[in-house]
Amino acid sequence: MNKTLPALMITAWLVAMAGTAHAATATAIFAGGCFWCVEKDFEKLPGVLEAESGYTAGKTSNPTYEEVSNGHTGHTEAVRVIYDTTKVSY
């Protein structure tokens, strides 16, 4: 009996995870000023699975924040948003 409850809990968790694994997702990139502020706002939206700050469209590999801020890399601050298309439309 003591082993039955953990086994049932694990089974229920696996079934729940299997249902969410098939959700349709999409990725969008947004550039809109301070990327930390934009990232934080996207993370508040229902259906957004992940929001990650970074840089896009530049010529420098692995730039630092200071390099991008100085304007010499060609990069733009951006946020990559991964979202559930059944809950959020583009």
Contact map, one row per residue, 1 for C-alpha under 8 A:
111110000000000000000000000000000000000000000000000000000000000000000000000000000000000000
111111000000000000000000000000000000000000000000000000000000000000000000000000000000000000
111111100000000000000000000000000000000000000000000000000000000000000000000000000000000000
111111110000000000000000000000000000000000000000000000000000000000000000000000000000000000
111111111000000000000000000000000000000000000000000000000000000000000000000000000000000000
011111111100000000000000000000000000000000000000000000000000000000000000000000000000000000
001111111110000000000000000000000000000000000000000000000000000000000000000000000000000000
000111111111000000000000000000000000000000000000000000000000000000000000000000000000000000
000011111111100000000000000000000000000000000000000000000000000000000000000000000000000000
000001111111110000000000000000000000000000000000000000000000000000000000000000000000000000
000000111111111000000000000000000000000000000000000000000000000000000000000000000000000000
000000011111111100000000000000000000000000000000000000000000000000000000000000000000000000
000000001111111110000000000000000000000000000000000000000000000000000000000000000000000000
000000000111111111000000000000000000000000000000000000000000000000000000000000000000000000
000000000011111111100000000000000000000000000000000000000000000000000000000000000000000000
000000000001111111110000000000000000000000000000000000000000000000000000000000000000000000
000000000000111111111000000000000000000000000000000000000000000000000000000000000000000000
000000000000011111111100000000000000000000000000000000000000000000000000000000000000000000
000000000000001111111110000000000000000000000000000000000000000000000000000000000000000000
000000000000000111111110000000000000000000000000000000000000000000000000000000000000000000
000000000000000011111110000000000000000000000000000000000000000000000000000000000000000000
000000000000000001111111000000000000000000000000000000000000000000000000000000000000000000
000000000000000000111111100000000000000000000000000000000000000000000000000000000001110000
000000000000000000000111110000000000000000000000000000000000000000000000000000000001110000
000000000000000000000011111000000000000000000000000000000000000000000000000000000111100000
000000000000000000000001111100000000000000000000000000000000000000000000000000000111100000
000000000000000000000000111110000000000000000000000000000000000000000000000000011110000000
000000000000000000000000011111000000000000000000000000000000000000000000000000011100000000
000000000000000000000000001111100000000000000000000000000000000000000000000001111000000000
000000000000000000000000000111110000000000000000000000000000000000000000000001111000000000
000000000000000000000000000011111010000000000000000000000000000000000000000111100000000000
000000000000000000000000000001111110010000000000000000000000000000000000000011000000000000
000000000000000000000000000000111110010000000000000000000000000000000000000011000000000000
000000000000000000000000000000011111110000000000000000000000000000000000000010000000000000
000000000000000000000000000000111111111000000000000011000000000000000000000011100000000000
000000000000000000000000000000000111111100000000000010000000000000000000000000000000000000
000000000000000000000000000000000111111110000000000000000000000000000000000000000000000000
000000000000000000000000000000011111111111000000000000000000000000000000000000100000000000
000000000000000000000000000000000011111111100000001110000000000000000000000000100000000000
000000000000000000000000000000000001111111110000001000000000000000000000000000000000000000
000000000000000000000000000000000000111111111000000000000000000000000000000000000000000000
000000000000000000000000000000000000011111111001001000000000000000000000000000001000000000
000000000000000000000000000000000000001111111001111000000000000000000000000000000000000000
000000000000000000000000000000000000000111111101000000000000000000000000000000000000000000
000000000000000000000000000000000000000011111111000000000000000000000000000000000000000000
000000000000000000000000000000000000000000011111000000000000000000000000000000000000001100
000000000000000000000000000000000000000000001111100000000000000000000000000000000011111100
000000000000000000000000000000000000000001111111111000000000000000000000000000001111000100
000000000000000000000000000000000000000000100011111000000000000000000000000000001111000000
000000000000000000000000000000000000000000100001111100000000000000000000000000011110000000
000000000000000000000000000000000000001101100001111110000000000000000000000000111100000000
000000000000000000000000000000000000001000000000011111000000000000000000000000111000000000
000000000000000000000000000000000011001000000000001111100000000000000000000011110000000000
000000000000000000000000000000000010000000000000000111110000000000000000000011110000000000
000000000000000000000000000000000000000000000000000011111100000000000000001111100000000000
000000000000000000000000000000000000000000000000000001111100000000000000001111000000000000
000000000000000000000000000000000000000000000000000000111110000000000000011100000000000000
000000000000000000000000000000000000000000000000000000111111000000000000111100000000000000
000000000000000000000000000000000000000000000000000000001111100000000000111000000000000000
000000000000000000000000000000000000000000000000000000000111111000000000111000000000000000
000000000000000000000000000000000000000000000000000000000011111000000000000000000000000000
000000000000000000000000000000000000000000000000000000000001111100000000000000000000000000
000000000000000000000000000000000000000000000000000000000001111110110000100000000000000000
000000000000000000000000000000000000000000000000000000000000011111110000000000000000000000
000000000000000000000000000000000000000000000000000000000000001111111000000000000000000000
000000000000000000000000000000000000000000000000000000000000000111111100000000000000000000
000000000000000000000000000000000000000000000000000000000000001111111111100000000000000000
000000000000000000000000000000000000000000000000000000000000001111111111111110000000000000
000000000000000000000000000000000000000000000000000000000000000011111110000000000000000000
000000000000000000000000000000000000000000000000000000000000000001111111100000000000000000
000000000000000000000000000000000000000000000000000000000000000000111111111000000000000000
000000000000000000000000000000000000000000000000000000000000000000110111110000000000000000
000000000000000000000000000000000000000000000000000000000111001000110111111000000000000000
000000000000000000000000000000000000000000000000000000001111000000010011111100000000000000
000000000000000000000000000000000000000000000000000000111111000000010010111110000000000000
000000000000000000000000000000100000000000000000000000111100000000010000011111000000000000
000000000000000000000000000000111110000000000000000011110000000000010000001111100000000000
000000000000000000000000000011111010000000000000000011110000000000000000000111110000000000
000000000000000000000000000011100010011000000000001111100000000000000000000011111000000000
000000000000000000000000001111000000000000000000011111000000000000000000000001111100000000
000000000000000000000000001111000000000001000001111100000000000000000000000000111110000000
000000000000000000000000111100000000000000000001111000000000000000000000000000011111000000
000000000000000000000000111000000000000000000011110000000000000000000000000000001111101100
000000000000000000000011110000000000000000000011100000000000000000000000000000000111111100
000000000000000000000011110000000000000000000010000000000000000000000000000000000011111110
000000000000000000000011000000000000000000000010000000000000000000000000000000000001111110
000000000000000000000000000000000000000000000110000000000000000000000000000000000011111110
000000000000000000000000000000000000000000000111000000000000000000000000000000000011111111
000000000000000000000000000000000000000000000000000000000000000000000000000000000000111111
000000000000000000000000000000000000000000000000000000000000000000000000000000000000000111
